[in-house]
Amino acid sequence: MADWMRPYLILYALAVGAVVGSFLNVVIHRVPRRRSIVSPRSACPACGAPIRWYDNIPILSWLLLRARCRSCGAPISVRYPLVEAAAAGLAVLTLLEYGLTLVGLEVLLFAWLSLALGLIDLEHQLLPDVMTYPAILLGLACSWFGGLASFGGSVAGAIVGAALPALVIVLYRLWRGVEGMGWGDVKYLAAIGAVVGLQGCLWVLMIAALLGAIVGLGLIAAGRGSGKTALPFGTFLAAAALLWIYLILPAGWVALLGASPLG
């Protein structure tokens, strides 16, 4: 990337990322409710009034409307501009860390999917198949053409990523009579393995488990949960995967953790 192009590409990445973030908001709201993401056009959840195009400009419209619907005055969740800003930030981070490459494209698409999946699981404790299966295919296909992980590492990561949580589900059901994890976690961890490879998948799983333990203990300490409180593990997996892709790999900490960047 030539130095003179960098500022223009960053601005372009910001704009594209914000627009994609606006679409991700639609995905996050509609997919778990089994609604089409194509039609009807976006409308206010409170009054049903269609959202005008000039009220649908990422981030800016939310600020200009002061976080309220133009038609009925109902509050607009801060989640909408935050998702748009996060998607834009991920686009810029990908550009700076991975450049205009196949790996960069793979990382960015997976990061956007993970952002949406993490927020869906946080709200609904659901990881839709319509998003996890394409994520698995994304990792396997990109690895074949020289993606983030080697093809062998991608296949091994997908298999082990699916096998480990599936084993946990089976053993926990035999022990307690209930499922300790959801089958969506199985498919999403398989997708993570397909993208980051076997060793990366194992580290992401451990980081996610640590994050989940910290949150769980925090809820118990605050009196807002117990040992039986259901936590959205997919949200922790998404956070751990993004940490791995954007912090641990670029910072060169992989060797310190004993993992291979090629999985």
Wavefront OBJ file of the C-alpha trace (Angstrom):
o trace
v 0.000 0.000 0.000
v 1.590 3.268 -1.131
v 1.892 5.911 1.586
v -0.104 8.500 -0.372
v -2.994 6.047 -0.718
v -3.225 5.166 2.971
v -5.430 8.089 4.155
v -7.862 7.627 1.265
v -8.088 3.886 1.823
v -8.665 4.403 5.539
v -11.507 6.830 4.823
v -12.955 4.398 2.302
v -12.690 1.530 4.806
v -14.442 3.655 7.432
v -17.289 4.491 5.071
v -17.748 0.942 3.795
v -17.479 -0.481 7.299
v -20.122 1.904 8.644
v -22.510 0.982 5.812
v -21.918 -2.722 6.470
v -22.511 -2.035 10.166
v -25.914 -0.586 9.273
v -26.702 -3.813 7.414
v -25.431 -5.874 10.359
v -27.951 -4.089 12.561
v -30.667 -5.417 10.268
v -29.152 -8.905 10.475
v -28.898 -8.767 14.272
v -32.510 -7.681 14.617
v -34.167 -9.843 11.958
v -32.259 -13.130 11.619
v -33.002 -14.474 15.132
v -36.660 -13.543 14.563
v -36.647 -15.474 11.267
v -37.487 -12.389 9.250
v -36.166 -11.503 5.809
v -33.148 -9.203 5.756
v -34.175 -7.927 2.312
v -37.768 -6.808 2.749
v -39.683 -4.978 4.003
v -37.565 -1.832 4.289
v -36.331 -0.750 7.711
v -38.982 0.761 9.979
v -39.298 2.043 13.524
v -40.012 -0.936 15.849
v -42.296 1.274 17.966
v -44.595 2.931 15.408
v -43.817 1.015 12.211
v -43.025 4.169 10.212
v -40.564 3.447 7.364
v -37.154 4.952 7.965
v -36.339 7.617 5.371
v -33.032 7.324 3.542
v -31.679 10.502 5.143
v -32.505 9.083 8.566
v -30.552 5.935 7.781
v -27.054 7.397 7.364
v -24.725 5.364 9.600
v -23.866 7.004 12.937
v -24.656 10.524 11.705
v -28.442 10.069 11.538
v -28.563 8.729 15.096
v -26.736 11.828 16.314
v -28.849 14.277 14.293
v -32.080 12.624 15.447
v -30.801 12.718 19.045
v -31.437 8.991 19.323
v -35.178 9.272 18.705
v -37.553 8.270 15.904
v -38.518 11.237 13.744
v -42.150 10.039 13.520
v -43.060 8.982 17.062
v -40.159 10.104 19.228
v -39.428 6.593 20.503
v -35.810 6.124 21.644
v -33.359 4.491 19.232
v -30.976 2.083 20.929
v -27.343 3.146 21.181
v -26.528 -0.312 19.854
v -27.153 0.883 16.299
v -24.382 3.511 16.068
v -22.070 1.341 18.181
v -22.389 -1.581 15.749
v -21.818 0.766 12.803
v -18.744 2.238 14.491
v -17.435 -1.220 15.407
v -17.843 -2.505 11.848
v -16.041 0.586 10.546
v -13.255 0.125 13.090
v -12.828 -3.530 12.120
v -12.519 -2.509 8.470
v -9.745 -0.036 9.285
v -7.939 -2.483 11.592
v -8.043 -5.138 8.884
v -6.682 -2.745 6.294
v -3.808 -1.682 8.557
v -2.951 -5.164 9.830
v -3.565 -7.373 6.791
v -3.719 -5.002 3.830
v -5.579 -5.505 0.573
v -5.057 -9.255 0.473
v -7.080 -12.469 0.472
v -6.230 -12.878 4.154
v -7.511 -9.377 4.804
v -10.783 -10.128 3.018
v -11.204 -13.396 4.931
v -10.442 -11.739 8.260
v -12.813 -8.844 7.650
v -15.758 -10.971 6.529
v -15.259 -13.283 9.496
v -14.900 -10.348 11.887
v -18.169 -8.806 10.679
v -19.905 -12.178 11.019
v -18.465 -12.602 14.513
v -19.626 -9.140 15.539
v -23.185 -9.993 14.511
v -23.102 -13.500 15.983
v -21.733 -12.279 19.296
v -24.499 -9.701 19.678
v -27.237 -12.115 18.575
v -26.071 -14.656 21.137
v -25.881 -11.969 23.816
v -29.534 -11.049 23.268
v -31.089 -14.360 22.226
v -28.561 -17.044 23.238
v -28.717 -18.216 19.647
v -26.119 -18.702 16.918
v -28.088 -19.079 13.653
v -27.080 -21.816 11.214
v -27.597 -19.397 8.333
v -24.529 -17.522 9.604
v -22.320 -20.223 11.156
v -22.339 -22.612 8.179
v -21.226 -19.926 5.673
v -18.494 -18.940 8.146
v -17.157 -22.513 8.091
v -17.169 -22.534 4.287
v -15.447 -19.134 4.253
v -12.532 -20.435 6.323
v -12.127 -23.667 4.374
v -12.371 -21.970 0.960
v -9.938 -19.171 1.811
v -7.419 -21.588 3.342
v -7.364 -23.521 0.057
v -6.278 -20.372 -1.772
v -3.777 -19.191 0.854
v -5.849 -17.704 3.659
v -5.047 -17.069 7.301
v -4.523 -20.771 8.059
v -3.118 -23.581 5.938
v -5.703 -25.867 4.377
v -4.715 -28.761 6.640
v -4.835 -26.514 9.687
v -8.218 -25.185 8.623
v -9.722 -28.656 8.219
v -8.235 -29.831 11.514
v -9.420 -26.673 13.249
v -12.974 -27.117 11.962
v -13.109 -30.770 13.018
v -11.619 -30.262 16.475
v -13.557 -27.012 16.924
v -16.779 -28.937 16.418
v -15.729 -32.050 18.334
v -14.690 -30.395 21.610
v -17.940 -28.550 22.428
v -19.981 -31.503 21.105
v -18.149 -33.727 23.580
v -18.854 -31.243 26.374
v -22.562 -31.232 25.489
v -22.773 -35.037 25.515
v -20.812 -35.509 28.747
v -22.659 -32.707 30.566
v -26.001 -34.162 29.527
v -24.968 -37.566 30.875
v -23.796 -35.959 34.118
v -26.496 -33.355 34.759
v -29.272 -34.348 32.364
v -29.180 -30.973 30.589
v -27.070 -29.414 27.855
v -24.191 -27.312 29.166
v -23.707 -25.597 25.797
v -25.769 -24.992 22.692
v -25.209 -26.717 19.367
v -24.733 -23.293 17.831
v -21.474 -23.056 19.801
v -20.358 -26.288 18.103
v -20.838 -24.817 14.634
v -19.392 -21.424 15.483
v -16.246 -22.915 17.048
v -15.895 -25.069 13.929
v -16.014 -21.841 11.906
v -13.384 -20.265 14.146
v -11.174 -23.312 13.667
v -11.658 -23.171 9.902
v -10.455 -19.555 9.860
v -7.640 -19.497 12.438
v -6.484 -23.132 12.277
v -6.203 -25.830 14.915
v -3.871 -24.185 17.416
v -5.558 -20.837 17.077
v -8.913 -22.515 17.678
v -7.688 -24.102 20.902
v -6.348 -20.790 22.171
v -9.553 -18.970 21.241
v -11.525 -21.609 23.152
v -9.345 -21.145 26.239
v -9.560 -17.345 26.075
v -13.357 -17.552 25.682
v -13.615 -19.923 28.656
v -11.530 -17.506 30.729
v -13.707 -14.552 29.720
v -16.825 -16.552 30.545
v -15.444 -17.515 33.951
v -14.573 -13.903 34.763
v -18.053 -12.686 33.780
v -19.745 -15.563 35.604
v -17.815 -14.940 38.814
v -18.501 -11.223 38.493
v -22.249 -11.852 38.237
v -22.151 -14.145 41.262
v -20.146 -11.596 43.270
v -22.645 -8.868 42.316
v -25.560 -11.055 43.357
v -26.937 -11.129 39.808
v -26.250 -14.760 39.008
v -25.410 -18.210 40.271
v -23.560 -21.293 39.152
v -26.615 -22.204 37.065
v -26.893 -18.866 35.243
v -26.830 -19.396 31.467
v -24.140 -17.330 29.764
v -23.894 -16.534 26.033
v -20.735 -18.499 25.293
v -20.919 -17.522 21.631
v -20.394 -13.905 22.687
v -17.205 -14.872 24.501
v -16.063 -16.932 21.516
v -16.607 -13.926 19.243
v -14.657 -11.633 21.568
v -11.824 -14.159 21.893
v -11.657 -14.707 18.113
v -11.400 -10.961 17.482
v -8.693 -10.639 20.152
v -6.757 -13.450 18.497
v -7.036 -12.055 14.982
v -6.438 -8.365 15.741
v -4.188 -8.398 18.811
v -2.375 -11.667 19.412
v -1.460 -12.536 15.809
v -0.354 -9.035 14.670
v 1.549 -8.401 17.908
v 3.624 -11.525 17.377
v 2.514 -13.153 20.616
v 1.790 -16.408 18.813
v 5.309 -17.738 19.361
v 5.101 -16.893 23.066
v 1.879 -18.888 23.308
v 3.435 -21.810 21.469
v 1.070 -21.621 18.476
v 1.780 -21.518 14.782
v 0.293 -18.649 12.787
v -0.575 -21.132 10.052
v -2.578 -23.346 12.395
l 1 2 3 4 5 6 7 8 9 10 11 12 13 14 15 16 17 18 19 20 21 22 23 24 25 26 27 28 29 30 31 32 33 34 35 36 37 38 39 40 41 42 43 44 45 46 47 48 49 50 51 52 53 54 55 56 57 58 59 60 61 62 63 64 65 66 67 68 69 70 71 72 73 74 75 76 77 78 79 80 81 82 83 84 85 86 87 88 89 90 91 92 93 94 95 96 97 98 99 100 101 102 103 104 105 106 107 108 109 110 111 112 113 114 115 116 117 118 119 120 121 122 123 124 125 126 127 128 129 130 131 132 133 134 135 136 137 138 139 140 141 142 143 144 145 146 147 148 149 150 151 152 153 154 155 156 157 158 159 160 161 162 163 164 165 166 167 168 169 170 171 172 173 174 175 176 177 178 179 180 181 182 183 184 185 186 187 188 189 190 191 192 193 194 195 196 197 198 199 200 201 202 203 204 205 206 207 208 209 210 211 212 213 214 215 216 217 218 219 220 221 222 223 224 225 226 227 228 229 230 231 232 233 234 235 236 237 238 239 240 241 242 243 244 245 246 247 248 249 250 251 252 253 254 255 256 257 258 259 260 261 262 263
